[in-house]
Amino acid sequence: MDQKKPTAKVHPLYPKCEKARETGVLDLKLSELTTIPQAVFNFMSHAEAKVKECDISGNMLSYLQRQLVIKFQYLTTLNLSHNVLSTLPVEIGNLQGLENLDISCNLFNTLPDAAFKLPHLTFFYAQGNLISEFNLTQPVKSDRLDLVDLRFNPLSHHFRRKLMRMNTPFRLVLNISDMKSYDYELNDDDDDGDVSI
């Protein structure tokens, strides 16, 4: 007798967890979650090492459980966009293999320090938050960082000017007030869209 069907009826996320066991991609997007259910961690026991990508976008998370970071320590991609997060657990910095981190469209008012402790971070998406300023002296551990996207944040005029004068080893993308949705990268002297430094 197939034991999966009764379990699937007990919890609607069971099929997604089963698929993650096979693919290494845990897709919990648009699942109306306010927290990640303990059942997910129970379903995924003994499969944590296989999970390389986790998408929790489009939910209603106001905080991220430390358990996710501790259990899925081999993540390379973590998508937390379109939630109501304002902080990340410090344990995020322990995700040694994380390359892609998306915190866009949340309620962050600064860039989380933990993100700068990720040694392999390559793409960091933080657009559409409430960021006006952040610590410019924060050391960046990753020497692979290629892009930090800060479009659609209410960066103060003074702070924006500081950012535009910075020389960074990565592309720092800022939005200008009259940016068009199809613009992404323009020259520094172009006033009609992003400034890519």
GINOR-V306789 format. One record per residue. N is the residue number from 1. RES is the residue in three letters. OMEGA is omega in whole degrees, 0 to 359 (999 if undefined). NEAR is the number of other C-alpha atoms within 12 Angstrom. D_CENTER is the distance of its C-alpha to the mean C-alpha in Angstrom with 2 decimals. Layout:
n=<N & N>
res=<RES & RES>
omega=<OMEGA & OMEGA>
near=<NEAR & NEAR>
d_center=<D_CENTER & D_CENTER>
//
This chain:
n=<1 & 2 & 3 & 4 & 5 & 6 & 7 & 8 & 9 & 10 & 11 & 12 & 13 & 14 & 15 & 16 & 17 & 18 & 19 & 20 & 21 & 22 & 23 & 24 & 25 & 26 & 27 & 28 & 29 & 30 & 31 & 32 & 33 & 34 & 35 & 36 & 37 & 38 & 39 & 40 & 41 & 42 & 43 & 44 & 45 & 46 & 47 & 48 & 49 & 50 & 51 & 52 & 53 & 54 & 55 & 56 & 57 & 58 & 59 & 60 & 61 & 62 & 63 & 64 & 65 & 66 & 67 & 68 & 69 & 70 & 71 & 72 & 73 & 74 & 75 & 76 & 77 & 78 & 79 & 80 & 81 & 82 & 83 & 84 & 85 & 86 & 87 & 88 & 89 & 90 & 91 & 92 & 93 & 94 & 95 & 96 & 97 & 98 & 99 & 100 & 101 & 102 & 103 & 104 & 105 & 106 & 107 & 108 & 109 & 110 & 111 & 112 & 113 & 114 & 115 & 116 & 117 & 118 & 119 & 120 & 121 & 122 & 123 & 124 & 125 & 126 & 127 & 128 & 129 & 130 & 131 & 132 & 133 & 134 & 135 & 136 & 137 & 138 & 139 & 140 & 141 & 142 & 143 & 144 & 145 & 146 & 147 & 148 & 149 & 150 & 151 & 152 & 153 & 154 & 155 & 156 & 157 & 158 & 159 & 160 & 161 & 162 & 163 & 164 & 165 & 166 & 167 & 168 & 169 & 170 & 171 & 172 & 173 & 174 & 175 & 176 & 177 & 178 & 179 & 180 & 181 & 182 & 183 & 184 & 185 & 186 & 187 & 188 & 189 & 190 & 191 & 192 & 193 & 194 & 195 & 196 & 197>
res=<MET & ASP & GLN & LYS & LYS & PRO & THR & ALA & LYS & VAL & HIS & PRO & LEU & TYR & PRO & LYS & CYS & GLU & LYS & ALA & ARG & GLU & THR & GLY & VAL & LEU & ASP & LEU & LYS & LEU & SER & GLU & LEU & THR & THR & ILE & PRO & GLN & ALA & VAL & PHE & ASN & PHE & MET & SER & HIS & ALA & GLU & ALA & LYS & VAL & LYS & GLU & CYS & ASP & ILE & SER & GLY & ASN & MET & LEU & SER & TYR & LEU & GLN & ARG & GLN & LEU & VAL & ILE & LYS & PHE & GLN & TYR & LEU & THR & THR & LEU & ASN & LEU & SER & HIS & ASN & VAL & LEU & SER & THR & LEU & PRO & VAL & GLU & ILE & GLY & ASN & LEU & GLN & GLY & LEU & GLU & ASN & LEU & ASP & ILE & SER & CYS & ASN & LEU & PHE & ASN & THR & LEU & PRO & ASP & ALA & ALA & PHE & LYS & LEU & PRO & HIS & LEU & THR & PHE & PHE & TYR & ALA & GLN & GLY & ASN & LEU & ILE & SER & GLU & PHE & ASN & LEU & THR & GLN & PRO & VAL & LYS & SER & ASP & ARG & LEU & ASP & LEU & VAL & ASP & LEU & ARG & PHE & ASN & PRO & LEU & SER & HIS & HIS & PHE & ARG & ARG & LYS & LEU & MET & ARG & MET & ASN & THR & PRO & PHE & ARG & LEU & VAL & LEU & ASN & ILE & SER & ASP & MET & LYS & SER & TYR & ASP & TYR & GLU & LEU & ASN & ASP & ASP & ASP & ASP & ASP & GLY & ASP & VAL & SER & ILE>
omega=<181 & 182 & 185 & 185 & 177 & 180 & 180 & 179 & 181 & 180 & 184 & 180 & 182 & 179 & 179 & 178 & 177 & 179 & 179 & 177 & 182 & 189 & 185 & 180 & 178 & 186 & 180 & 183 & 177 & 181 & 178 & 182 & 169 & 174 & 177 & 184 & 176 & 179 & 179 & 180 & 177 & 179 & 186 & 180 & 182 & 177 & 185 & 183 & 182 & 184 & 181 & 181 & 179 & 180 & 179 & 184 & 174 & 176 & 181 & 182 & 175 & 174 & 178 & 182 & 176 & 183 & 180 & 182 & 181 & 182 & 185 & 187 & 181 & 180 & 170 & 180 & 178 & 181 & 180 & 186 & 176 & 171 & 177 & 181 & 173 & 177 & 172 & 176 & 181 & 181 & 176 & 181 & 179 & 179 & 189 & 183 & 185 & 181 & 184 & 178 & 181 & 176 & 185 & 177 & 174 & 183 & 179 & 175 & 173 & 176 & 182 & 181 & 183 & 182 & 182 & 178 & 182 & 188 & 182 & 181 & 182 & 181 & 182 & 183 & 182 & 182 & 174 & 175 & 181 & 187 & 175 & 177 & 173 & 185 & 181 & 181 & 180 & 179 & 179 & 184 & 184 & 172 & 179 & 185 & 183 & 187 & 168 & 185 & 182 & 180 & 174 & 170 & 180 & 180 & 179 & 182 & 180 & 182 & 178 & 179 & 177 & 181 & 183 & 178 & 184 & 168 & 181 & 177 & 180 & 177 & 177 & 187 & 181 & 177 & 174 & 189 & 182 & 180 & 176 & 184 & 182 & 177 & 173 & 179 & 174 & 177 & 182 & 184 & 179 & 185 & 187 & 180 & 181 & 167 & 180 & 186 & 999>
near=<5 & 7 & 10 & 16 & 14 & 13 & 17 & 19 & 12 & 14 & 20 & 22 & 30 & 29 & 25 & 27 & 34 & 29 & 20 & 30 & 26 & 18 & 19 & 26 & 31 & 39 & 32 & 34 & 26 & 20 & 22 & 19 & 26 & 22 & 25 & 32 & 24 & 18 & 20 & 31 & 29 & 20 & 28 & 30 & 21 & 14 & 26 & 31 & 25 & 26 & 35 & 32 & 33 & 36 & 33 & 38 & 32 & 27 & 28 & 27 & 32 & 25 & 26 & 33 & 24 & 22 & 23 & 36 & 34 & 22 & 29 & 37 & 28 & 28 & 35 & 34 & 35 & 39 & 36 & 43 & 36 & 32 & 34 & 30 & 35 & 28 & 28 & 32 & 23 & 21 & 26 & 37 & 30 & 28 & 34 & 28 & 29 & 37 & 34 & 37 & 41 & 41 & 44 & 38 & 32 & 35 & 31 & 35 & 29 & 31 & 37 & 34 & 24 & 28 & 40 & 37 & 27 & 33 & 26 & 29 & 36 & 30 & 34 & 38 & 39 & 39 & 36 & 29 & 33 & 27 & 31 & 26 & 25 & 24 & 18 & 19 & 11 & 15 & 16 & 28 & 20 & 28 & 20 & 23 & 29 & 24 & 30 & 35 & 36 & 41 & 37 & 30 & 33 & 26 & 29 & 21 & 17 & 13 & 20 & 28 & 16 & 19 & 30 & 25 & 15 & 18 & 13 & 20 & 17 & 22 & 30 & 34 & 36 & 44 & 38 & 32 & 20 & 17 & 21 & 17 & 15 & 11 & 21 & 24 & 27 & 23 & 18 & 21 & 14 & 18 & 19 & 21 & 25 & 32 & 32 & 33 & 30>
d_center=<40.43 & 36.76 & 34.90 & 31.54 & 32.71 & 33.67 & 30.39 & 28.43 & 30.51 & 29.68 & 25.92 & 24.34 & 21.20 & 23.54 & 23.72 & 19.97 & 20.17 & 23.27 & 21.70 & 18.86 & 21.73 & 23.10 & 20.22 & 17.60 & 15.05 & 14.32 & 13.91 & 13.86 & 12.79 & 15.35 & 17.07 & 17.86 & 16.39 & 16.68 & 16.00 & 15.63 & 19.34 & 21.13 & 22.63 & 19.49 & 19.74 & 23.47 & 23.30 & 21.04 & 23.28 & 24.55 & 21.90 & 18.92 & 19.64 & 19.38 & 15.83 & 13.83 & 11.20 & 9.76 & 8.96 & 9.27 & 8.86 & 12.01 & 13.17 & 14.46 & 12.68 & 13.73 & 12.74 & 11.05 & 13.99 & 14.71 & 16.30 & 13.26 & 12.36 & 16.10 & 17.00 & 14.49 & 14.89 & 15.07 & 11.60 & 10.92 & 7.95 & 5.29 & 4.43 & 4.58 & 6.12 & 9.80 & 10.42 & 12.34 & 10.37 & 11.84 & 11.28 & 9.63 & 12.32 & 13.84 & 13.91 & 10.35 & 12.50 & 14.59 & 12.40 & 14.79 & 13.82 & 10.04 & 10.05 & 6.99 & 3.48 & 2.36 & 3.59 & 6.72 & 9.83 & 9.82 & 12.47 & 11.42 & 14.65 & 13.71 & 11.11 & 10.63 & 13.13 & 11.64 & 9.13 & 12.44 & 14.00 & 12.18 & 15.18 & 13.91 & 10.76 & 11.69 & 9.21 & 6.95 & 6.43 & 7.43 & 10.30 & 12.13 & 11.90 & 15.04 & 14.88 & 18.46 & 18.54 & 16.98 & 18.64 & 19.73 & 21.47 & 18.47 & 19.00 & 16.41 & 16.96 & 15.68 & 18.46 & 16.52 & 14.11 & 14.93 & 12.84 & 11.31 & 11.22 & 12.56 & 14.50 & 15.69 & 15.49 & 18.90 & 19.35 & 22.87 & 25.46 & 26.41 & 22.93 & 22.25 & 25.51 & 24.55 & 21.39 & 23.54 & 26.05 & 23.72 & 24.00 & 20.79 & 20.50 & 17.36 & 17.10 & 16.17 & 16.07 & 17.43 & 18.82 & 22.48 & 23.82 & 25.57 & 22.89 & 23.46 & 20.82 & 21.94 & 21.73 & 19.06 & 20.89 & 24.25 & 26.49 & 26.35 & 29.58 & 28.54 & 28.11 & 27.09 & 23.38 & 20.59 & 21.64 & 20.25 & 21.28>
//
